[in-house]
Amino acid sequence: MKVIVDQNKCVASGQCVLSAPEVFDQREEDGIVVLRAENPPEGLADDVRQAVILCPAQAIWLEEQEGEQ
């Protein structure tokens, strides 16, 4: 799984950080998403997918790798 974020779309709601703090962070100055792990371990896949669903700005999406669900 590859995680992609669009900082220009981000509205700094922080839902991604609440869902997957190992993968997402926020900039101190404005709360915009910061990607900590572009290719997170499979054990975090459900949390990352939840972050995608919860993002109100649809600023996060995934590219599933071959063989992943």
KOLGU-4560 file (N, C-alpha, C; in nm, 3 decimals, padded with zeros to 5 digits):
<recs>
<n_xx: 00.085 n_yy: -00.118 n_zz: 00.000 ca_xx: 00.000 ca_yy: 00.000 ca_zz: 00.000 c_xx: 00.089 c_yy: 00.123 c_zz: 00.000 mol: A seq: 1 type: MET>
<n_xx: 00.056 n_yy: 00.214 n_zz: -00.088 ca_xx: 00.125 ca_yy: 00.343 ca_zz: -00.092 c_xx: 00.024 c_yy: 00.451 c_zz: -00.057 mol: A seq: 2 type: LYS>
<n_xx: 00.060 n_yy: 00.536 n_zz: 00.039 ca_xx: -00.027 ca_yy: 00.644 ca_zz: 00.083 c_xx: 00.013 c_yy: 00.773 c_zz: 00.012 mol: A seq: 3 type: VAL>
<n_xx: -00.086 n_yy: 00.845 n_zz: -00.037 ca_xx: -00.062 ca_yy: 00.972 ca_zz: -00.106 c_xx: -00.147 c_yy: 01.078 c_zz: -00.039 mol: A seq: 4 type: ILE>
<n_xx: -00.088 n_yy: 01.193 n_zz: -00.011 ca_xx: -00.163 ca_yy: 01.304 ca_zz: 00.048 c_xx: -00.150 c_yy: 01.428 c_zz: -00.041 mol: A seq: 5 type: VAL>
<n_xx: -00.254 n_yy: 01.508 n_zz: -00.042 ca_xx: -00.252 ca_yy: 01.635 ca_zz: -00.112 c_xx: -00.264 c_yy: 01.745 c_zz: -00.007 mol: A seq: 6 type: ASP>
<n_xx: -00.150 n_yy: 01.804 n_zz: 00.028 ca_xx: -00.150 ca_yy: 01.907 ca_zz: 00.131 c_xx: -00.232 c_yy: 02.029 c_zz: 00.091 mol: A seq: 7 type: GLN>
<n_xx: -00.249 n_yy: 02.051 n_zz: -00.039 ca_xx: -00.329 ca_yy: 02.165 ca_zz: -00.084 c_xx: -00.478 c_yy: 02.147 c_zz: -00.057 mol: A seq: 8 type: ASN>
<n_xx: -00.523 n_yy: 02.022 n_zz: -00.049 ca_xx: -00.664 ca_yy: 01.994 ca_zz: -00.019 c_xx: -00.691 c_yy: 01.986 c_zz: 00.131 mol: A seq: 9 type: LYS>
<n_xx: -00.590 n_yy: 01.958 n_zz: 00.210 ca_xx: -00.605 ca_yy: 01.934 ca_zz: 00.353 c_xx: -00.668 c_yy: 02.054 c_zz: 00.424 mol: A seq: 10 type: CYS>
<n_xx: -00.764 n_yy: 02.024 n_zz: 00.512 ca_xx: -00.830 ca_yy: 02.129 ca_zz: 00.591 c_xx: -00.792 c_yy: 02.122 c_zz: 00.740 mol: A seq: 11 type: VAL>
<n_xx: -00.690 n_yy: 02.043 n_zz: 00.772 ca_xx: -00.634 ca_yy: 02.035 ca_zz: 00.907 c_xx: -00.732 c_yy: 01.986 c_zz: 01.013 mol: A seq: 12 type: ALA>
<n_xx: -00.819 n_yy: 01.891 n_zz: 00.974 ca_xx: -00.915 ca_yy: 01.839 ca_zz: 01.072 c_xx: -00.850 c_yy: 01.744 c_zz: 01.172 mol: A seq: 13 type: SER>
<n_xx: -00.741 n_yy: 01.679 n_zz: 01.132 ca_xx: -00.669 ca_yy: 01.590 ca_zz: 01.223 c_xx: -00.724 c_yy: 01.450 c_zz: 01.233 mol: A seq: 14 type: GLY>
<n_xx: -00.826 n_yy: 01.417 n_zz: 01.155 ca_xx: -00.884 ca_yy: 01.283 ca_zz: 01.162 c_xx: -00.784 c_yy: 01.175 c_zz: 01.123 mol: A seq: 15 type: GLN>
<n_xx: -00.696 n_yy: 01.206 n_zz: 01.031 ca_xx: -00.595 ca_yy: 01.109 ca_zz: 00.989 c_xx: -00.500 c_yy: 01.076 c_zz: 01.104 mol: A seq: 16 type: CYS>
<n_xx: -00.460 n_yy: 01.178 n_zz: 01.177 ca_xx: -00.367 ca_yy: 01.158 ca_zz: 01.289 c_xx: -00.435 c_yy: 01.076 c_zz: 01.399 mol: A seq: 17 type: VAL>
<n_xx: -00.561 n_yy: 01.100 n_zz: 01.423 ca_xx: -00.634 ca_yy: 01.023 ca_zz: 01.523 c_xx: -00.648 c_yy: 00.877 c_zz: 01.480 mol: A seq: 18 type: LEU>
<n_xx: -00.664 n_yy: 00.853 n_zz: 01.350 ca_xx: -00.682 ca_yy: 00.717 ca_zz: 01.300 c_xx: -00.552 c_yy: 00.639 c_zz: 01.289 mol: A seq: 19 type: SER>
<n_xx: -00.446 n_yy: 00.706 n_zz: 01.246 ca_xx: -00.318 ca_yy: 00.637 ca_zz: 01.221 c_xx: -00.200 c_yy: 00.728 c_zz: 01.253 mol: A seq: 20 type: ALA>
<n_xx: -00.172 n_yy: 00.752 n_zz: 01.381 ca_xx: -00.065 ca_yy: 00.844 ca_zz: 01.418 c_xx: 00.074 c_yy: 00.797 c_zz: 01.376 mol: A seq: 21 type: PRO>
<n_xx: 00.090 n_yy: 00.669 n_zz: 01.348 ca_xx: 00.218 ca_yy: 00.618 ca_zz: 01.302 c_xx: 00.245 c_yy: 00.658 c_zz: 01.157 mol: A seq: 22 type: GLU>
<n_xx: 00.138 n_yy: 00.693 n_zz: 01.084 ca_xx: 00.148 ca_yy: 00.721 ca_zz: 00.942 c_xx: 00.133 c_yy: 00.870 c_zz: 00.912 mol: A seq: 23 type: VAL>
<n_xx: 00.050 n_yy: 00.939 n_zz: 00.991 ca_xx: 00.020 ca_yy: 01.080 ca_zz: 00.965 c_xx: 00.058 c_yy: 01.168 c_zz: 01.084 mol: A seq: 24 type: PHE>
<n_xx: 00.096 n_yy: 01.291 n_zz: 01.053 ca_xx: 00.120 ca_yy: 01.393 ca_zz: 01.154 c_xx: 00.065 c_yy: 01.523 c_zz: 01.097 mol: A seq: 25 type: ASP>
<n_xx: 00.074 n_yy: 01.629 n_zz: 01.174 ca_xx: 00.029 ca_yy: 01.760 ca_zz: 01.128 c_xx: 00.139 c_yy: 01.862 c_zz: 01.152 mol: A seq: 26 type: GLN>
<n_xx: 00.149 n_yy: 01.957 n_zz: 01.058 ca_xx: 00.246 ca_yy: 02.065 ca_zz: 01.076 c_xx: 00.206 c_yy: 02.149 c_zz: 01.196 mol: A seq: 27 type: ARG>
<n_xx: 00.305 n_yy: 02.186 n_zz: 01.272 ca_xx: 00.283 ca_yy: 02.266 ca_zz: 01.394 c_xx: 00.216 c_yy: 02.399 c_zz: 01.364 mol: A seq: 28 type: GLU>
<n_xx: 00.258 n_yy: 02.466 n_zz: 01.257 ca_xx: 00.213 ca_yy: 02.603 ca_zz: 01.231 c_xx: 00.070 c_yy: 02.613 c_zz: 01.180 mol: A seq: 29 type: GLU>
<n_xx: 00.023 n_yy: 02.512 n_zz: 01.104 ca_xx: -00.111 ca_yy: 02.526 ca_zz: 01.046 c_xx: -00.196 c_yy: 02.399 c_zz: 01.048 mol: A seq: 30 type: ASP>
<n_xx: -00.142 n_yy: 02.289 n_zz: 01.100 ca_xx: -00.219 ca_yy: 02.166 ca_zz: 01.113 c_xx: -00.234 c_yy: 02.085 c_zz: 00.986 mol: A seq: 31 type: GLY>
<n_xx: -00.167 n_yy: 02.124 n_zz: 00.879 ca_xx: -00.177 ca_yy: 02.052 ca_zz: 00.753 c_xx: -00.108 c_yy: 01.916 c_zz: 00.766 mol: A seq: 32 type: ILE>
<n_xx: -00.166 n_yy: 01.816 n_zz: 00.701 ca_xx: -00.116 ca_yy: 01.678 ca_zz: 00.710 c_xx: 00.029 c_yy: 01.668 c_zz: 00.665 mol: A seq: 33 type: VAL>
<n_xx: 00.102 n_yy: 01.581 n_zz: 00.736 ca_xx: 00.238 ca_yy: 01.544 ca_zz: 00.702 c_xx: 00.241 c_yy: 01.392 c_zz: 00.699 mol: A seq: 34 type: VAL>
<n_xx: 00.289 n_yy: 01.336 n_zz: 00.591 ca_xx: 00.297 ca_yy: 01.191 ca_zz: 00.576 c_xx: 00.425 c_yy: 01.141 c_zz: 00.640 mol: A seq: 35 type: LEU>
<n_xx: 00.410 n_yy: 01.055 n_zz: 00.739 ca_xx: 00.526 ca_yy: 00.999 ca_zz: 00.809 c_xx: 00.573 c_yy: 00.867 c_zz: 00.749 mol: A seq: 36 type: ARG>
<n_xx: 00.481 n_yy: 00.794 n_zz: 00.684 ca_xx: 00.516 ca_yy: 00.663 ca_zz: 00.627 c_xx: 00.440 c_yy: 00.644 c_zz: 00.496 mol: A seq: 37 type: ALA>
<n_xx: 00.510 n_yy: 00.660 n_zz: 00.385 ca_xx: 00.446 ca_yy: 00.647 ca_zz: 00.254 c_xx: 00.403 c_yy: 00.502 c_zz: 00.227 mol: A seq: 38 type: GLU>
<n_xx: 00.478 n_yy: 00.407 n_zz: 00.279 ca_xx: 00.448 ca_yy: 00.265 ca_zz: 00.262 c_xx: 00.440 c_yy: 00.199 c_zz: 00.400 mol: A seq: 39 type: ASN>
<n_xx: 00.328 n_yy: 00.220 n_zz: 00.470 ca_xx: 00.316 ca_yy: 00.167 ca_zz: 00.606 c_xx: 00.309 c_yy: 00.015 c_zz: 00.608 mol: A seq: 40 type: PRO>
<n_xx: 00.346 n_yy: -00.046 n_zz: 00.720 ca_xx: 00.339 ca_yy: -00.191 ca_zz: 00.732 c_xx: 00.193 c_yy: -00.239 c_zz: 00.722 mol: A seq: 41 type: PRO>
<n_xx: 00.176 n_yy: -00.361 n_zz: 00.677 ca_xx: 00.043 ca_yy: -00.419 ca_zz: 00.657 c_xx: -00.043 c_yy: -00.414 c_zz: 00.784 mol: A seq: 42 type: GLU>
<n_xx: 00.022 n_yy: -00.421 n_zz: 00.899 ca_xx: -00.052 ca_yy: -00.416 ca_zz: 01.025 c_xx: -00.126 c_yy: -00.285 c_zz: 01.048 mol: A seq: 43 type: GLY>
<n_xx: -00.089 n_yy: -00.180 n_zz: 00.975 ca_xx: -00.155 ca_yy: -00.050 ca_zz: 00.989 c_xx: -00.256 c_yy: -00.023 c_zz: 00.877 mol: A seq: 44 type: LEU>
<n_xx: -00.274 n_yy: -00.118 n_zz: 00.787 ca_xx: -00.358 ca_yy: -00.096 ca_zz: 00.669 c_xx: -00.501 c_yy: -00.056 c_zz: 00.705 mol: A seq: 45 type: ALA>
<n_xx: -00.561 n_yy: -00.122 n_zz: 00.802 ca_xx: -00.699 ca_yy: -00.088 ca_zz: 00.839 c_xx: -00.709 c_yy: 00.054 c_zz: 00.895 mol: A seq: 46 type: ASP>
<n_xx: -00.610 n_yy: 00.094 n_zz: 00.975 ca_xx: -00.609 ca_yy: 00.229 ca_zz: 01.031 c_xx: -00.593 c_yy: 00.333 c_zz: 00.921 mol: A seq: 47 type: ASP>
<n_xx: -00.508 n_yy: 00.304 n_zz: 00.824 ca_xx: -00.487 ca_yy: 00.398 ca_zz: 00.713 c_xx: -00.613 c_yy: 00.409 c_zz: 00.628 mol: A seq: 48 type: VAL>
<n_xx: -00.676 n_yy: 00.296 n_zz: 00.601 ca_xx: -00.801 ca_yy: 00.300 ca_zz: 00.524 c_xx: -00.909 c_yy: 00.380 c_zz: 00.598 mol: A seq: 49 type: ARG>
<n_xx: -00.913 n_yy: 00.368 n_zz: 00.728 ca_xx: -01.007 ca_yy: 00.447 ca_zz: 00.808 c_xx: -00.977 c_yy: 00.596 c_zz: 00.796 mol: A seq: 50 type: GLN>
<n_xx: -00.850 n_yy: 00.632 n_zz: 00.795 ca_xx: -00.812 ca_yy: 00.772 ca_zz: 00.780 c_xx: -00.859 c_yy: 00.827 c_zz: 00.645 mol: A seq: 51 type: ALA>
<n_xx: -00.848 n_yy: 00.746 n_zz: 00.541 ca_xx: -00.894 ca_yy: 00.787 ca_zz: 00.408 c_xx: -01.044 c_yy: 00.815 c_zz: 00.412 mol: A seq: 52 type: VAL>
<n_xx: -01.119 n_yy: 00.726 n_zz: 00.474 ca_xx: -01.264 ca_yy: 00.740 ca_zz: 00.483 c_xx: -01.303 c_yy: 00.864 c_zz: 00.562 mol: A seq: 53 type: ILE>
<n_xx: -01.232 n_yy: 00.890 n_zz: 00.671 ca_xx: -01.268 ca_yy: 01.000 ca_zz: 00.761 c_xx: -01.222 c_yy: 01.138 c_zz: 00.715 mol: A seq: 54 type: LEU>
<n_xx: -01.131 n_yy: 01.145 n_zz: 00.620 ca_xx: -01.079 ca_yy: 01.274 ca_zz: 00.576 c_xx: -01.188 c_yy: 01.358 c_zz: 00.511 mol: A seq: 55 type: CYS>
<n_xx: -01.227 n_yy: 01.469 n_zz: 00.573 ca_xx: -01.337 ca_yy: 01.549 ca_zz: 00.518 c_xx: -01.302 c_yy: 01.619 c_zz: 00.386 mol: A seq: 56 type: PRO>
<n_xx: -01.174 n_yy: 01.636 n_zz: 00.359 ca_xx: -01.131 ca_yy: 01.705 ca_zz: 00.238 c_xx: -01.093 c_yy: 01.609 c_zz: 00.125 mol: A seq: 57 type: ALA>
<n_xx: -01.100 n_yy: 01.479 n_zz: 00.154 ca_xx: -01.057 ca_yy: 01.376 ca_zz: 00.058 c_xx: -00.916 c_yy: 01.405 c_zz: 00.007 mol: A seq: 58 type: GLN>
<n_xx: -00.829 n_yy: 01.438 n_zz: 00.101 ca_xx: -00.691 ca_yy: 01.474 ca_zz: 00.069 c_xx: -00.595 c_yy: 01.356 c_zz: 00.079 mol: A seq: 59 type: ALA>
<n_xx: -00.649 n_yy: 01.237 n_zz: 00.110 ca_xx: -00.566 ca_yy: 01.117 ca_zz: 00.125 c_xx: -00.624 c_yy: 01.008 c_zz: 00.036 mol: A seq: 60 type: ILE>
<n_xx: -00.536 n_yy: 00.939 n_zz: -00.035 ca_xx: -00.582 ca_yy: 00.822 ca_zz: -00.108 c_xx: -00.471 c_yy: 00.719 c_zz: -00.111 mol: A seq: 61 type: TRP>
<n_xx: -00.507 n_yy: 00.599 n_zz: -00.154 ca_xx: -00.416 ca_yy: 00.485 ca_zz: -00.151 c_xx: -00.396 c_yy: 00.428 c_zz: -00.290 mol: A seq: 62 type: LEU>
<n_xx: -00.278 n_yy: 00.377 n_zz: -00.311 ca_xx: -00.250 ca_yy: 00.292 ca_zz: -00.426 c_xx: -00.218 c_yy: 00.155 c_zz: -00.368 mol: A seq: 63 type: GLU>
<n_xx: -00.307 n_yy: 00.061 n_zz: -00.394 ca_xx: -00.284 ca_yy: -00.076 ca_zz: -00.345 c_xx: -00.180 c_yy: -00.142 c_zz: -00.433 mol: A seq: 64 type: GLU>
<n_xx: -00.090 n_yy: -00.215 n_zz: -00.369 ca_xx: 00.015 ca_yy: -00.285 ca_zz: -00.442 c_xx: -00.038 c_yy: -00.422 c_zz: -00.483 mol: A seq: 65 type: GLN>
<n_xx: 00.024 n_yy: -00.482 n_zz: -00.581 ca_xx: -00.015 ca_yy: -00.615 ca_zz: -00.629 c_xx: -00.017 c_yy: -00.714 c_zz: -00.513 mol: A seq: 66 type: GLU>
<n_xx: -00.128 n_yy: -00.789 n_zz: -00.502 ca_xx: -00.139 ca_yy: -00.891 ca_zz: -00.397 c_xx: -00.200 c_yy: -00.840 c_zz: -00.268 mol: A seq: 67 type: GLY>
<n_xx: -00.229 n_yy: -00.711 n_zz: -00.257 ca_xx: -00.292 ca_yy: -00.655 ca_zz: -00.138 c_xx: -00.442 c_yy: -00.653 c_zz: -00.157 mol: A seq: 68 type: GLU>
<n_xx: -00.511 n_yy: -00.642 n_zz: -00.045 ca_xx: -00.657 ca_yy: -00.634 ca_zz: -00.050 c_xx: -00.702 c_yy: -00.491 c_zz: -00.059 mol: A seq: 69 type: GLN>
</recs>
